[in-house]
Amino acid sequence: MTASRFHRLVGAVQWMVGVAAMAAVVMLFSLDGAPPGDEAPAADNAGADVIALGREVYSEQCAVCHGPDGGGGTGPDLRSVAETYPDPVAQSFLVAGGRGLMPAFGAQLSEQEIAAVVAFTRLGFR
Amino acid sequence: MPTARPAVLLVPLGLGAATSLALGIYGAVHDPTGRGLLLIDLGEVDDAKRALTGVVVGLVIVQLALGAGLALSQRPGERERTVVRDVHRLVGTVAFACSIPVAFHCLWALGARGGDLRVALHSAIGCVAYGFFVAKITAVRRDAPSFVIPALGIAVGVAFLVVGATAAV
C-alpha cells in the first residue's frame, strides 16, 4: 500500500469512527433504561416475607430522609417511585450506588435487602 | 514560527470545555439504568469493559510514544504528511473507537457519581478526557501555535491513562 492510499484509508476510518461516535451520543440521549421485551422484574412480584423485610429495612435506613410513609423529607417523595423508575433494576442500582446527597447502601445492605426495600417502596408502602 | 492568536485557541478549547461539561451534566442528571445495553448480564459487560479498557490504555501508550517521536523529529510548526503521522492518526482513532462503548456504558448505566474518591475522580477525568480529545482534534485542523498540539496530545493521553487507572474493572 502506498503512503497516499494509507493516508486516505486513515481518513475514511476517522470518518466512520466519527459517525459511530455521533450515533453513540444520539443513543445516549434518546434511550431509556428498560430494554424492549424485558420480562416483568421480580421486584414487582414480591411475596409477603420480602415486603416485610423491605418494610424493616426502609424503617431503619430510609425513613429518616424519605419519611415514614414515603412522603418525603430531606429526601424526595417516594410514593410514585415506580412511575419515576419503571425499571426496578435501575432503582436497585441507585440504592446500592447512591445518588446526589443519598449515600450508597451497597456496602451495608445485602442484595436481598436492597431488592426487598425496592419492592416495598414500589408497592406503595403497604 | 506561527504567531499565537487567541482566537485560534478559542474554538478548540471552547468546544472541548463544552464537551466535558455536556458529558458531566448528562452523567449527573441522567438516572443510571444499572444494566448493559447489548449485554444484559453486568458480569459480561464488566468483562467486555475490562478488555476494551486494556486495549485503550495500550494504544494510548503507543500513541504518546508516536506523538513524542513526531514532536522530536520535526521542526516546530512543521505539518508534513508522513506515514508515522498517519499511523499516529490511525492509532488515536482506534483508541477513541474502543473507548466509545466503555464510556457509553459508564454514562448510561452507571452515571457520573461522587460516592467515593475513585468514582468521583474517574467520572470527572472521564468527562475531561473527551473534552481534551475534542479540543485536540479541533486544534489539529486549525492553524494552532506549534506547542498546542503536543500539549493537548499529552493532556488527552494522560487523562485517558488516569481514567484507565481509576476504573473499577
Boltz contact constraints between the chains, C-beta under 6 A:
constraints:
  - contact:
      token1: [A, 3]
      token2: [B, 83]
      max_distance: 6.0
  - contact:
      token1: [A, 6]
      token2: [B, 86]
      max_distance: 6.0
  - contact:
      token1: [A, 7]
      token2: [B, 86]
      max_distance: 6.0
  - contact:
      token1: [A, 10]
      token2: [B, 86]
      max_distance: 6.0
  - contact:
      token1: [A, 10]
      token2: [B, 89]
      max_distance: 6.0
  - contact:
      token1: [A, 10]
      token2: [B, 90]
      max_distance: 6.0
  - contact:
      token1: [A, 13]
      token2: [B, 93]
      max_distance: 6.0
  - contact:
      token1: [A, 14]
      token2: [B, 93]
      max_distance: 6.0
  - contact:
      token1: [A, 17]
      token2: [B, 93]
      max_distance: 6.0
  - contact:
      token1: [A, 17]
      token2: [B, 97]
      max_distance: 6.0
  - contact:
      token1: [A, 21]
      token2: [B, 100]
      max_distance: 6.0
  - contact:
      token1: [A, 24]
      token2: [B, 100]
      max_distance: 6.0
  - contact:
      token1: [A, 24]
      token2: [B, 104]
      max_distance: 6.0
  - contact:
      token1: [A, 28]
      token2: [B, 108]
      max_distance: 6.0
  - contact:
      token1: [A, 33]
      token2: [B, 33]
      max_distance: 6.0
  - contact:
      token1: [A, 89]
      token2: [B, 34]
      max_distance: 6.0
  - contact:
      token1: [A, 89]
      token2: [B, 35]
      max_distance: 6.0
  - contact:
      token1: [A, 90]
      token2: [B, 33]
      max_distance: 6.0
  - contact:
      token1: [A, 90]
      token2: [B, 34]
      max_distance: 6.0
  - contact:
      token1: [A, 93]
      token2: [B, 32]
      max_distance: 6.0
  - contact:
      token1: [A, 93]
      token2: [B, 34]
      max_distance: 6.0
  - contact:
      token1: [A, 98]
      token2: [B, 115]
      max_distance: 6.0
  - contact:
      token1: [A, 104]
      token2: [B, 115]
      max_distance: 6.0
